[in-house]
Amino acid sequence: MDEVIIVGAGIGGLTLALALHERGISCRVFESVPEIRAVGVGINLLPHATKELAALGLEKALAQVAIETTDATFFNRFGQLIYQEPLGRAAGYDRPQFSIHRGDLQMILLDAFRERIGSDRLATGRHCLGVTHDEAGVTVSFADGFAARGRVAIACDGINSAIRKQSFPKEGEPRYSGVNMWRGVTRWKPILSGASMVRAGWLSHGKMVVYPIRPADDDGLQLVNWVAEIETPKYRKRDWNRAGALDDFIGAFEDWHFDWLDVPAFIRAADSVLEFPMVDQDPLPRWSFGRVTLLGDAAHPMVPRGSNGAGQAILDARTLAAALAEQADPVAALSAYETERLEATTRVVLTNRTNPPDAILREVYLRTHDRPFGKVDDVISRDELVALSESYKRIAGYSKDALRQR
C-alpha cells in the first residue's frame, strides 16, 4: 500500500525506480510489453542527464558500451563546414556526453533494477487502462483484470499514455511538425573524430544527423546511428516499428558525396530503416491530479531536435524521487515536482520546435539561399553561432552554470 506504482519500464520509469530505491522508497513497475528487449536506435545523454545517472552509480556501465561524444560539427548540404564545438568533458564539463544505443541504455537500467530492487518488482505484459485515486491511495487497472494499489501512481508510459489520455480526454492526436524521419544504424568506419555528432543540410531539402553509438569492433567499424529528416506535408500515424523504404527519401541525399562521408552509400549499408513522423504535444497546464502524475514523454513529448528527450525524463525522475523523499504528504510531493519541472520542460518543448541546436543550419540555409559559400564568416559570425548553441544549453538546463548550481 505504501509503494509507488510506476507505469512503464522505459528510460524514465526505470530511472525513477532506481532513484526511489536510492532514497529508500519502495516501488513496483508495470510494463505493457510481455518482454523487455534491447530495441531502438541511437540517443544522446547530455551532461545534465549523465550527472544524474552517475549519481545512481551507472557511469562505468554506460562508458563500457557508449561513445563519449567529443564534438558537435555542422555542415551545409554541400559538405562545407559551418561550425564545430567541443562537447561533454572535451568542453570542460565534469560529466561526459554519451551517444548510446537506446537498447543498451535500457538494458543497463534494467540490469541495475533487477540487481538492486529485484525482478519480482517488475511485471511485464500489463497494459494500463487507467487509474483511480482517493484520500488513502491509488488503484491502477490493467487490461488483464489485475489492479495494483499503492501510495501514488506515476505515468511513465510515453506519448500514448493511458493515464495522460484519462486526464486530458479531449487532447487529440500528437501534433505533426511537418517533418518526417527515417532512422537506421550502419556499421561504418569512424567518421571525423570517431566521436562526432554531425548535423548537415536543412529540412526543406534534406537534413542528416549522424553519430556513433558503440565503440569499434575488431574490424575497426563502429555502429553509427543516422537520422534523415525531410519536410513532408503528410504522414502516417506514428509507429516505432514501421519499416521505411529507401526510395522514399534517398533521392534527397544522392549527391552527398563528401571527403568525410559518402552519405548515400552509408545509408544503403544500413541493416534496416525505420520511418516515423516528428511529433510532439502542446504543453499541458498541469501533470498532477491528487496522487497521480506524469513523467517523461507522458508529460512533455518533444520533437527530437535537441538530443534531449531522454535527458528531460531523467531529470524528471531525480526531481520526483527527491520530492517524495522530502515531503511526507504524497500529494504535496507531486505538486512540488510539477512546480519545479513543468515550466522548465515547457520551455524545452517549445524551443525544440523553433530554435534547437540545428537552428544553426537553418540560419546558414536562409542567408545563403541554399547555395555554397566562400567563407562561413561572410555568412554568419562565430559569435552568432556560439550564441545559438549556448542559448539552447541554458534553456535545456545543461549550461555549465546550470550544472554548477545543482
JORAVEN-V213454 format. One record per residue. N is the residue number from 1. D_CENTER is the distance of its C-alpha to the mean C-alpha in whole Angstrom. Layout:
BEGIN
n=N d_center=D_CENTER
n=N d_center=D_CENTER
END
This chain:
BEGIN
n=1 d_center=32
n=2 d_center=31
n=3 d_center=27
n=4 d_center=24
n=5 d_center=23
n=6 d_center=19
n=7 d_center=18
n=8 d_center=15
n=9 d_center=15
n=10 d_center=11
n=11 d_center=9
n=12 d_center=10
n=13 d_center=13
n=14 d_center=14
n=15 d_center=13
n=16 d_center=15
n=17 d_center=18
n=18 d_center=18
n=19 d_center=19
n=20 d_center=21
n=21 d_center=23
n=22 d_center=23
n=23 d_center=25
n=24 d_center=27
n=25 d_center=26
n=26 d_center=26
n=27 d_center=24
n=28 d_center=23
n=29 d_center=20
n=30 d_center=21
n=31 d_center=19
n=32 d_center=20
n=33 d_center=20
n=34 d_center=23
n=35 d_center=22
n=36 d_center=18
n=37 d_center=18
n=38 d_center=16
n=39 d_center=14
n=40 d_center=12
n=41 d_center=11
n=42 d_center=9
n=43 d_center=6
n=44 d_center=7
n=45 d_center=8
n=46 d_center=10
n=47 d_center=13
n=48 d_center=13
n=49 d_center=10
n=50 d_center=13
n=51 d_center=16
n=52 d_center=15
n=53 d_center=14
n=54 d_center=17
n=55 d_center=19
n=56 d_center=19
n=57 d_center=20
n=58 d_center=18
n=59 d_center=18
n=60 d_center=20
n=61 d_center=19
n=62 d_center=16
n=63 d_center=18
n=64 d_center=20
n=65 d_center=18
n=66 d_center=15
n=67 d_center=16
n=68 d_center=17
n=69 d_center=16
n=70 d_center=19
n=71 d_center=19
n=72 d_center=17
n=73 d_center=20
n=74 d_center=20
n=75 d_center=23
n=76 d_center=25
n=77 d_center=25
n=78 d_center=28
n=79 d_center=27
n=80 d_center=28
n=81 d_center=26
n=82 d_center=25
n=83 d_center=23
n=84 d_center=22
n=85 d_center=21
n=86 d_center=20
n=87 d_center=17
n=88 d_center=17
n=89 d_center=20
n=90 d_center=22
n=91 d_center=21
n=92 d_center=23
n=93 d_center=20
n=94 d_center=21
n=95 d_center=18
n=96 d_center=16
n=97 d_center=13
n=98 d_center=12
n=99 d_center=11
n=100 d_center=11
n=101 d_center=11
n=102 d_center=9
n=103 d_center=13
n=104 d_center=14
n=105 d_center=11
n=106 d_center=12
n=107 d_center=16
n=108 d_center=16
n=109 d_center=15
n=110 d_center=17
n=111 d_center=20
n=112 d_center=20
n=113 d_center=20
n=114 d_center=23
n=115 d_center=25
n=116 d_center=25
n=117 d_center=25
n=118 d_center=26
n=119 d_center=25
n=120 d_center=28
n=121 d_center=25
n=122 d_center=23
n=123 d_center=24
n=124 d_center=23
n=125 d_center=24
n=126 d_center=24
n=127 d_center=23
n=128 d_center=23
n=129 d_center=25
n=130 d_center=25
n=131 d_center=26
n=132 d_center=29
n=133 d_center=30
n=134 d_center=33
n=135 d_center=35
n=136 d_center=35
n=137 d_center=31
n=138 d_center=29
n=139 d_center=29
n=140 d_center=26
n=141 d_center=28
n=142 d_center=27
n=143 d_center=28
n=144 d_center=30
n=145 d_center=32
n=146 d_center=31
n=147 d_center=30
n=148 d_center=29
n=149 d_center=30
n=150 d_center=28
n=151 d_center=28
n=152 d_center=25
n=153 d_center=22
n=154 d_center=19
n=155 d_center=17
n=156 d_center=13
n=157 d_center=14
n=158 d_center=11
n=159 d_center=12
n=160 d_center=16
n=161 d_center=16
n=162 d_center=20
n=163 d_center=21
n=164 d_center=19
n=165 d_center=21
n=166 d_center=24
n=167 d_center=24
n=168 d_center=23
n=169 d_center=25
n=170 d_center=26
n=171 d_center=22
n=172 d_center=22
n=173 d_center=20
n=174 d_center=17
n=175 d_center=17
n=176 d_center=17
n=177 d_center=17
n=178 d_center=19
n=179 d_center=17
n=180 d_center=17
n=181 d_center=15
n=182 d_center=16
n=183 d_center=14
n=184 d_center=16
n=185 d_center=17
n=186 d_center=20
n=187 d_center=22
n=188 d_center=24
n=189 d_center=25
n=190 d_center=24
n=191 d_center=23
n=192 d_center=24
n=193 d_center=23
n=194 d_center=22
n=195 d_center=19
n=196 d_center=18
n=197 d_center=15
n=198 d_center=17
n=199 d_center=17
n=200 d_center=20
n=201 d_center=22
n=202 d_center=21
n=203 d_center=20
n=204 d_center=23
n=205 d_center=25
n=206 d_center=22
n=207 d_center=19
n=208 d_center=17
n=209 d_center=14
n=210 d_center=15
n=211 d_center=15
n=212 d_center=16
n=213 d_center=14
n=214 d_center=17
n=215 d_center=21
n=216 d_center=24
n=217 d_center=26
n=218 d_center=30
n=219 d_center=30
n=220 d_center=28
n=221 d_center=25
n=222 d_center=21
n=223 d_center=19
n=224 d_center=17
n=225 d_center=14
n=226 d_center=15
n=227 d_center=14
n=228 d_center=17
n=229 d_center=16
n=230 d_center=20
n=231 d_center=21
n=232 d_center=22
n=233 d_center=24
n=234 d_center=24
n=235 d_center=21
n=236 d_center=21
n=237 d_center=20
n=238 d_center=16
n=239 d_center=16
n=240 d_center=14
n=241 d_center=17
n=242 d_center=19
n=243 d_center=21
n=244 d_center=21
n=245 d_center=24
n=246 d_center=25
n=247 d_center=27
n=248 d_center=25
n=249 d_center=23
n=250 d_center=25
n=251 d_center=28
n=252 d_center=26
n=253 d_center=25
n=254 d_center=29
n=255 d_center=30
n=256 d_center=27
n=257 d_center=29
n=258 d_center=29
n=259 d_center=30
n=260 d_center=27
n=261 d_center=26
n=262 d_center=27
n=263 d_center=24
n=264 d_center=26
n=265 d_center=27
n=266 d_center=24
n=267 d_center=22
n=268 d_center=25
n=269 d_center=25
n=270 d_center=22
n=271 d_center=23
n=272 d_center=21
n=273 d_center=19
n=274 d_center=17
n=275 d_center=17
n=276 d_center=15
n=277 d_center=15
n=278 d_center=13
n=279 d_center=13
n=280 d_center=12
n=281 d_center=15
n=282 d_center=17
n=283 d_center=17
n=284 d_center=19
n=285 d_center=22
n=286 d_center=21
n=287 d_center=19
n=288 d_center=22
n=289 d_center=25
n=290 d_center=28
n=291 d_center=26
n=292 d_center=23
n=293 d_center=20
n=294 d_center=16
n=295 d_center=13
n=296 d_center=9
n=297 d_center=9
n=298 d_center=13
n=299 d_center=13
n=300 d_center=11
n=301 d_center=9
n=302 d_center=8
n=303 d_center=9
n=304 d_center=7
n=305 d_center=9
n=306 d_center=8
n=307 d_center=6
n=308 d_center=5
n=309 d_center=3
n=310 d_center=3
n=311 d_center=6
n=312 d_center=7
n=313 d_center=8
n=314 d_center=9
n=315 d_center=12
n=316 d_center=13
n=317 d_center=14
n=318 d_center=16
n=319 d_center=17
n=320 d_center=18
n=321 d_center=20
n=322 d_center=22
n=323 d_center=23
n=324 d_center=24
n=325 d_center=26
n=326 d_center=28
n=327 d_center=29
n=328 d_center=31
n=329 d_center=31
n=330 d_center=28
n=331 d_center=28
n=332 d_center=28
n=333 d_center=25
n=334 d_center=23
n=335 d_center=24
n=336 d_center=24
n=337 d_center=20
n=338 d_center=20
n=339 d_center=22
n=340 d_center=20
n=341 d_center=16
n=342 d_center=17
n=343 d_center=18
n=344 d_center=16
n=345 d_center=13
n=346 d_center=15
n=347 d_center=15
n=348 d_center=12
n=349 d_center=12
n=350 d_center=15
n=351 d_center=15
n=352 d_center=12
n=353 d_center=15
n=354 d_center=17
n=355 d_center=17
n=356 d_center=14
n=357 d_center=14
n=358 d_center=16
n=359 d_center=18
n=360 d_center=20
n=361 d_center=21
n=362 d_center=22
n=363 d_center=24
n=364 d_center=26
n=365 d_center=26
n=366 d_center=28
n=367 d_center=30
n=368 d_center=31
n=369 d_center=31
n=370 d_center=29
n=371 d_center=32
n=372 d_center=32
n=373 d_center=33
n=374 d_center=36
n=375 d_center=34
n=376 d_center=31
n=377 d_center=32
n=378 d_center=35
n=379 d_center=32
n=380 d_center=29
n=381 d_center=30
n=382 d_center=28
n=383 d_center=28
n=384 d_center=26
n=385 d_center=24
n=386 d_center=23
n=387 d_center=23
n=388 d_center=20
n=389 d_center=18
n=390 d_center=19
n=391 d_center=19
n=392 d_center=15
n=393 d_center=15
n=394 d_center=17
n=395 d_center=16
n=396 d_center=12
n=397 d_center=14
n=398 d_center=14
n=399 d_center=18
n=400 d_center=20
n=401 d_center=22
n=402 d_center=20
n=403 d_center=19
n=404 d_center=23
n=405 d_center=23
n=406 d_center=21
END
